[in-house]
Amino acid sequence: MSGLLFHRSPLQTAFAALREDLVHEDGPRISTMRNYRFAIVPYDPKDEFALRAEVQKLSNDLVAHGWVVLSISLQKLLLDRVRTLGEDQIRWIIDSEREFAEYDLERGLNSVKDELAPLIEGPDGLAADCARIIQDHVAAWPDRADRTLALIGRAGALYPFCPASALRRHLDGRTGNVPVVLLYPGERRGPTGLSFMGMHSPDNDYRPRIYP
């Protein structure tokens, strides 16, 4: 039978390696550091639906083996934060963007960035929301941390407001030692370089494991 039938896509290869490291007999080993269980799975943004299929397969497999999978949507967290502004403020932001964009598209986009950045960036932004979800789970199930996986996805919703790598920096030390995987829409450039959505300059960081 042709070997082509057994060819794995990059995403399939990444998730197979991730699963193997998660269910290792000595405990999850998605990082070389015991107290830094954070990894990244980069993928081409056009493969969003293929990614979701791999996430579903991995989640079903882990749950069948007694794991808990926390699926955290950055898109939902972002929209939840935007809604706290109230309808009047949201309408003002939209109208301002349209007004500026009539003369300069970049200026219109920057006007939105200026308004939303305080909501989503920094240690009190979306990173705090992700940390809270994970910490609440650990508090409720302290004996399940080693068999819990937090999957942070829908990161494309952050473009062009802030790079997903910024979120990772502000999550460091706030996840109760739960294995965390960031699903990263973008390009891998070199051994440790990642370009968010293929548009940002590569962010190089040697700490997180990048799969595969």
Protein Blocks (a to p, Z undefined) as FASTA:
>chain_A
ZZklmpccfklmmmmmmmmmmmpmnbpafbfbfklccddddddfklmmmmmmmmmmmmmm
mmmnopacddddfklmmmmmmmmnojklmmmmmmmmmmmmmmomklmmmmmmmmmmmmmg
cjklmmlmmmmmmmmmmmmmmmlmmmcccddehklmmpckbcfklmmmmmgoploopacd
dddedddedjkbccehhlaccdddfkbccdZZ
